[in-house]
Amino acid sequence: MAAMAAQQRELGRLSALAVYRRVAGAGRMERRRRGAPLPAGRKRAKARLREAAARSRRRRRPPRPRAAWSSPWRLPWRPPWSFPWRLPWRAPWSFPWRPPRTLGPRRRPPSLTRNGVGPRRRPLSLTRNRGVAEPDAKPRGRPEATAAKPDAKPRGSRKAMPGGPRPARENGGGVSGLLRRLARLEDSRQRAAELFRWMLAPVAPAEFLGRHWERAPLLVRRGDPGYYAGLFSTADFDAALRGGEVHFGTHLDVTSYAEGVRETHNPSGRALPAVVWDFYQNGCSLRLLCPQAFSATVWHFLSILQEQFGSMAGANTYLTPPGTQGFAPHYDDIEAFVLQLEGKKHWRVYRPRTDTEVLPQFSSPNLTQAELGEPVLETVLEAGDLLYFPRGFIHQGDCLPDAHSLHITVSSYQRNSWGDFLQKLLPAALQMALEEDVEYRRGLPMDYLRYMGVANSDTADARRTAFVEKVQSLIKKLVDYAPIDAAVDQRARSFLHDCLPPVLTESEKAQSVYGFPAQWQDGGPCNVDILITKDTEVRLLRHGVVRLCNEEAGVMLYYTTENSRVYHKEEPKFLELDPEYTDSIEFLLSSYPNHVSVANLPCETLEEKISLATLLFEKGILTTKKPLAKA
């Protein structure tokens, strides 16, 4: 570094790093703690609402009056009635399921006919959501770096199978060929399982889950530099910079780590290639925070893998110059899979230092070498290798002098623990208990402050014993009021908000609304009508593309087809349904991956069946067995 700086002084020019240091000053060098929110603009866009009633020229019949028993809670597939949804009114305990304030106030979408005017009540009470953009959220997964050591045989490392692992060429051309092969599988759950198996190969998924998941690191050596060919490369990194959409801080971090100090050197504004590569040339590491927003292959890869985890699959890419390091030792709050794409990198992994750091909820600040013990695993990753370590395991990586490093860290399971689930469940259980059990509403003893509290904790008093036993009994009874299934649905709703939108195959495009040949031609629109009939055969686009949730405002169908490739750029997408249509959604879920005719949907009338199918098709949730129209 010193020699390079001296050479630049001789040439009479300043590097981007030198300019940044001069302008920002030592006091303003950003030492951002890991996990701090990234700056982002709050862009908002409104999605156009469209009516979903059947396209029929005949006069619409007025809605039939409902019988007293036709409430949302009469559905035959509900057991005799699960607590939250059996009440004839909306109780205050339902508040935990309201969207957080950061998403803005909840608005019920207006009820419009297809031409924008008309009666408030439609034959199908189906309303659409408004799409509002959200700021970029904290990216998932962050590997780090420090000093180099000779390669040592790590504990828990894996040897390649005889003859080496299956080369990428057997997949028909690297990752792109693998994705094409997976596209031929009809069931999205099977696609996810196969991709997960490929990522771990030659280690079997069952062995990985039994011996390593949340327990211990795993090293997979393949001896095949082309195993990840086509997933992401330095050429893809350069193309993203030249695309003009990468901005410092929001999408790209420029970092360095020297003499125990980790610094972030982010200018403001767009990340121009000349500036970025000048930083790199002067020893800075480059972290692309959201490669799926710039690479269709990474997007496709993660969109399949997320269904295997049932939790968001995110990624960061890290490009490090030879002989440098960009990050301090630390541990993360995610399960990390490091895929070495180019070059090589020296890694050291350490066990959690204390029990409190095992499977932590949050990432650590930067740690010093003095705070670390002996590594449990030390190795040099080469192209085609994989390194997994659970959350809480401290890690650091640095580049050797003779090669650069490009790796992608695939991450999952952030805030996806039993404790996070109970944080949703217990407040709702307590509110239900207060509503239904008078024992929870009885007053505390008048004198309990005299014998309870830390100051009285060593006092032998029968009243203390009785007080503690009462609290324990109320907590035990709370289990009977816990709306477990409702809390699971809310977790699923959050997962669908985190999800990447699905990547469609060519056949799926042709059989969905995305391939519908509507266009402007000869002075007007043509091929506009979506003609779904009772004989049309349909199915869900993916098994994990929707989730049905009972909420305070009604029955909501959350879906992922209109999500953004940037994490939480938009608010959750949903359709509001009348409860009588939930049977049809359940029917579609249980039928997947088989096609079913629209006539078999369990709606009361054929018009409602066609209307529901049309709505779901228009939102990209349903595909048809045969294209509805040809371009």
N, C-alpha and C positions, 0 to 999 in steps of 0.2 A: 504493500500500500504506500509506504514512504517513498520507495523508488518511483512508483507511478506518479505520485504527487509532484515529486521533483522534476520528473520528465515533463509534466504538464506546465510547470512554472517556466521551464526552459522554452517551451513552445509558446508561452505568453497567452495561454487561454485557461479559462476556468471550467471545471466540470460542473454538471448539474448538482452534484453533491456539495461541491465547494460553494456554489451560488446559494444553495439552500442554507448552508451553515452560516454564510455571511449575512443573509437577509433575516433568517429566523433568530440567530444568536443562540448561544449555549443555553440560555435560560428558557428559550421557547422550543427547544428540541422536544418533540412529542415523545413522552415516555408513557404511552397509553397502557393502562392496565388491561390485561386480557379480559375480555368480556364486556368492556365499556361499549355503549351503543355507538354505532357508526352514524355520521351525519347523512341525512337524506332529505330530499324535498318531499313535501306532502302533496303529491299529485292526486287529483280526484277526477274521475270520469264517471258519467252516468250511463248505464246500459239501457238500451231502448226496450221498453216493455211491449210485449205483443200478446194479443189474445190467443187462447189455445182451444177455443171451441171448434167443433167439427166444421169442415168446409162443406156446407150443404146449402143449396138454394131454397130448400123448402122452409116454410115459416117455422120458427122455433117455438116449441111449446113452452108455456110458462112453467117455472119450477114447481114441482109438486110439494105441497106442504108436508113437513116431516111429522111423523107420528111421535108421540111423547117418548117412546122407547128408542127412537133412532138417534141417540146421542153418540158422541165419540167413544163411549165406554161400553157399547154393546157388541163390539167386534168379536166374532166367534173364536178367533185365535188367541184372545187374551184369557188367561186363567181367571178364576173367580176373584175378584178384582184386585189387581196389584195396586197397592196403596196410593201412589200419587195420582193415578189416573182414574180412580173410582169416585173421586169427589165431584159433586155436581157443580162446584164452583172452584175458582182458582185461589188456592191458599197462599199466604205469604211465604211459606217455605220454598216456593218455587224460585225465589230470587237468585240462588246461585247460578242458575242456568241462563241468566240474561247476559248478552254480550258485554264485554268490558267497555268502559267508557272511551278507551282509546280508539274504538271502532266507530265512535259517533253514536248519536241517538238512534234507537231502533225505529224504523219506519215501516209500517205495513204498506206494501205496494198498492197503488191505486187500482181500482177495478175498471178496466177499460175494454171496450169492444175493439175489434180489429181496426176499425176506421177512426178510433179515438173518441167517439161519442156513443151514448147509448145507456142502457139501464145499468145500475150498479150491480145487480145480481145476474150472474151468467148461468147457463145450463150446467157448466162445470165450474165449481168454485176453486179455480186454480190461479194463483197469482205468482208473479215472478219477482225476484229480488232486484234491488238496485246494486250495481257494482260501483264501489267507491275505493279508490286507490289508497293503499296504506304505505307508510314509510318502510324502507328496507330494514329488516330486523337483523339481529346478531347472527352472523354466519356460523355454521356448525363445523367443527373439526379444525384443529390447528396444530400441526406438528412443529417442532422447534429444533435448535441446533447448538452445538459447541465443539470443543477440541477433539482432535483425532487420536486414535490409538490403533495398534495393530489388530487385525481381525482375530478374534478368539472364538473357540467353539462354544456357542451359547447353550444354556440349559433349555431343554424343550424344543430344540430345533428339529426340523424334519428333513430326512434325506429323500431325494427324488426316487421314484419307483425305478426298477430295473429298466434300462433303456431310455430313462428320462420321462418327464411328464408329456402329456399329449401336446404336440406343437400346435401353434395357432393356425397353421395352414390346414389342419384337419377340420377346422371350423369354417373353411371356405374363404379365408382372407382376413385373419385377425379378428378384432372385436366387431367390425362391420359384418363379416361373414357369420359370426356367432349370433348377432342380433337378427340377421335374416333367417337363420335356422330357427331361432326361438319364435319368430313371427309365424312360423307354420304350425305352432302349437295352438290349439283352439282355446285352452283354458289359461287365463292369465295367472292363476295360482301356480300352474305347472311351469309357466315361463319363469316366474320369480324363483321357484325352487331350483330350476335348472341353472339359472344364472348364478345363484348363490353357490351351487355345487361347483360350477366352473371357476368362480373366484377363489375358492378354497383348494381346488384340486392340487395334488392328489389326496389331500386330507378329506375324509368323508364328513359331510355335515353333521351326522350323528356323533362322530368322535369329537369334532370341534365343540359342539354344544355341551357334550358331557364333560370334557376335560379342560376347555379353555375359556368358553364364554363367561365373562364376568369373574374369571378365576385367575388366569395366567396368560402370559404372552404366547404367541405362536409365530414361528418363522418358517416360511415355505421357500425353499430354494428350487428353482426350476431349470436353470441352465439354458433358458430359452429367451434371448433378448427380444424376440418378436411376439411374446405371449400377449402383451397388451397393445400390439400394433393397431393403430387407428383410433384408440380411445382419446388421446390428447397428445400433443407434441409441442416443441418450441415453435414450430411453424404455425401451429394453431394459436399459440400465445401471441405471436407477432401479428397474425391476421386479426385477432380480437382488438389489438391496439390500433391497427389501421382502419378498423371499422368505425372508429369515432365515438363509440358508446362507453368506453372505459374511463372512469373518473377516479382520481386519487381519493383514498379514504372510503369511498362508497363501494368501489369494485376492486381496487388495487392498493396494497400496502407495500411501501418500500422500507425495508428494515435492515438493521445491522446489530451485531452483538460482538463487543470487543472489551477485554479487560473487565468482564463481569457486568457490563452495562448494556442493556438492550434499548435501542433507539428506533423511533419511527420517523422517517424523513419525508412525509407526504406534503408536497406542495398542494395548492388548491387548484381545482378545475380539471380539465380533461387531461388524461394521461397520454401525451403525445409520444410516438415511438422514439424520436430523437432524444427526448428527456429521459424516458424510461430506460432505454438501452445505455445511456450515459451513466445513470445510476448503477446499472448492473456492471458495467465495465469498471467502475470504481469500487467494486466489492460489496454491493448491496444485494440483498435477497429480495425477490419479488413474489408476493402472495396474491394470487387471483382468487377473490373471495367467492365468486359465484360462477364457476366455469360453465354450468349448465345453461346460463343465460346467453353464452356466446358460442357454445359448441352443441350442435344437434346430437352428436354421438353421446356426449356426457349426459345430456338431457334424457335421451332414450335409455341409456344404461341405468340411471337412477330411477326413472319412472317405473321401470320393471322391478328393480330391487326393493323399492319401498313397500311393495305388497308382501314381500317375504318377512320383513321386520314388523309390519303393522305399526310402524313409527317412521317419521320422516327420515329419508336417506339424503344427506347433504354432501357437499364436497368443497374442498379448497385445493388449488394447485400451487406448488412451491418450486420456483426456479432459483437455484443457488449457484453462484460462480465458484470455480475451483478454489480450494484452500480458504474458504470463508465460512461464516456462520451467520445466521440471521435472527435466531431466537434463543432465549434463555431456557434453562431447564424448568419444567413445569408439569403439572398434570391437568387433564381435561375432564369435562363432565359428559363425555360421549364415548361410545365404543368406536375405536379407530382402526381402520384397515388402510395401511400404507401400501400403495401399489407403485413400485418403482418403474417409471416409464422410460427414462433415459439416464445415462451416466451411472454414477454410484454414490452412495452416501453412507457414512459411518454413524451407527446408532448405538446408544446405550439406554437401557430401560431399567428402572429401579422399582422395587416394591413400594407400596404405600408405607409411609414412615410410622403412622399410628393407625389404630382402629377407626378413628374418626375420619380418616382419609380414604377408607375403603369404600368404593362406589359412591363418591361424593356427589352432592347436588350441584355444586358450582365448580368452575375451574379455579386453579390456584393463581396467585400472583407469580411474578418471576422469582425463581429460587436461585440461591448461590451454590457454588460447588461445595462450600463448607457444610451446607445443609443436607448433602447427599451421602449415602453410604456406598456400598459396593453394588455394581449393577448385577441384576439377575440375568440379563441377556445383553451381549455386546456382539455386534456383527457389522459387516459392510453389505448393504443391499445393492444388488446389481439389477440391471433391466430385466424384467420378467419375474422378479421376486416379490413376495408379499410379507408384511409384518403386521401382526395384530397385537394390540394391547388394550386391556380394559380401562374404563374410566378410573381415575385414581392412581394409575401407574405413571410415575414420573419418567419423562423421556427427553432426550436431547440428541440432536443429529448435526453433523458437520460434514462439509465436502473435503475430500482428499485433494492434495495439490494437483493431481494429474487429470482430473475430470470434473465437469459440472454435474449437477443433479437436477432432474425434473421428476417430481412424484406428485401423485394425487392422493389425498386422504379422503376416503369415503367414510362417512360417520353416521351414526344412528343412536337411538335410545337416550336422547337428551330429555331430562325430566319425564321419564317414563317408568317410574318405580312404583311400588306398592304405596309408599308414602305420598307420592303425588296423586295417586288415585284416591286415597283416603282423604286428602285435602278437599276433594270434590264431594266425597260421599258423606263425611261426618256432619258438616253444617246442614245438609239437607235432612239427614236422619234426626238431628236435634230439633229442627223446626217441625218435623212431622210429629215427634214425640210431644212437643209442647202443645200442638194442636189436639192430639188425641188422648193423652194420658194426663190426668189431673195430678199425678205424683210429681211430674216435672214442673208443675205450676205452684206447688205448695211453697210457702215461705221458709226461708232459712231460720234456724233457732235464733231467738233474740240475743242470746248471750254468746254466740259462736265466736265472736271476735276476742272474747276473753280467754278462750282455751285453744284456739286454732292460730296458725301462723308460725313462721320460723322461730320466733322468740319462745314459743311454747312447744316446740317439736320434741323436747326431751322430757316433757312433763308427763307423768303417769296419771291419766285421767280417763275415767270411764266414758265421759262425754266425747273425748277425742276419738276413742275407739268406735263409738256409735256413729260419729260424724263420718269417719273414713269408710265404715261399712256401708253407710247409706250412699255415699258417692260411688263406691264400687258396684253396688246393686243397680244404680241408675245407669251406669256405663254399660253393664252387662245387658240390661234391658234395651239399650239403644240399638243393639244389633237387630232386634225384631222390627225396628222402624226404618232400617237402612234401605233406601231405594237403589239396590246394587245395579240392576239392569239399566235404570235411568242414568246412573253415574257412568256406566260403561258407554252408553250412547253418547254422553257428553264428551267423554274422552275421544270417542271415534269421530265426533264432529270436529274436534280440534285437530285430529290427525288429517282429516280431509281438507281442512284449511291449510295445513302445512304441505300437502302433497303437490308434487309437480303434475301438470296436466298430462294425460296419456299421449304417447306418440303413436299415430295411426299407421298401420301398414297400408299398402296400395289397395288391397281388397277391402279393408275397413273403410278407407276413404270413399271408395266407390259405393259402398253399402250404407253410408251415413249421410248426414246433412252436409258434411264438408265436401262431399263429391257431387252434390246435387247441382245440375247444370243450369241453374237460374242465371240469366245474364241480360244485358241490354243489347238488343239487336233490331235492326231495321226500324229505328225510331221508337222503340218501346221495350219493356221487359218481356222476356219469354221464358218458358219452362219454370214458372214460379210455383204452381200449385203442387203441393205435396199430397199425392193421392194415396192415402192409406185406406185399405178396405178391410173387411172382416177376414179375408183370406190371406192378408199380408202376414208373413212370418217374421217375427222380431226376436231380439234378445238384447241383454245388456252389453254395452261395449266392453266393460271389464267387470269382474266380480266386485272389486273394491272401489268402484267408481261412485257409489251412492251409499248413504246411510239414512235410515228413517228414524226420526226422533220425535217423541212427544214432548212438547214444551208448553210454557205458560200461554203463548200466543196461539198455539194450535199444533197441528201435525206438520213437521218440516221435513223435506227431503233435501239433504245436503249432497252436493255433487262436486266433482273435480274437473270436469271438462273445460270449464272457463277460468281455471286458475292461471296464475302467471308463472313464468319460469323464474322470476325473482321472488324470493321468500317473502310472503305476506305483503306483496305489493297491492293486493286487493283484499277486500273484506270477504268473509265466507259467502259462498254461492249456495242458494237454496231455492226451492219451490215450496210454496205453502199449499197443502192439499186438504180437501175435506176428508175426514177420517174414513169414509166409506171406500176410499181408493187405496188404503194401506194394504188391503188384501191383494190387490193387483201387484203392488211393489214387492210384497213378500213372494208372490207367485213367480215373478220374474227372477228374483234372487235364487229361489230354490230350483228353478229350471235351468239356470246357467250351467254349462255353456250351450245347452240345447236351444234351438229356436222353438217358439210357440206361436200359434196363430192368434191374431188380435181377437178373434171370436171367442177364444178360450179364457181371456182375461176375466176375472170374477167381478165385473161391474154389473150394475142392474140392467142397463140398456145398451144396445149396440152403439148408439150415439156416444155414450160416455166412454165406451171401450175405444172407439176411434179417436175421440178427443184426447184421451189420456195418452194413447200411443203417439199421436201427432205431436203433442207437447213434448214428450220425452225425446222423440226423434229430433225435433227442432233444437233442443238443447244439447244434442250430441250424445245423449245417454243411451239411446237405443240405436241399433243397426238392424238392417233388414237382411233376409237371406239372399235376396236378389236385389240389384239396384232398382230403385223406383222409376228412374228415367235414364235415358242415354243422352249423352251430350251430342 
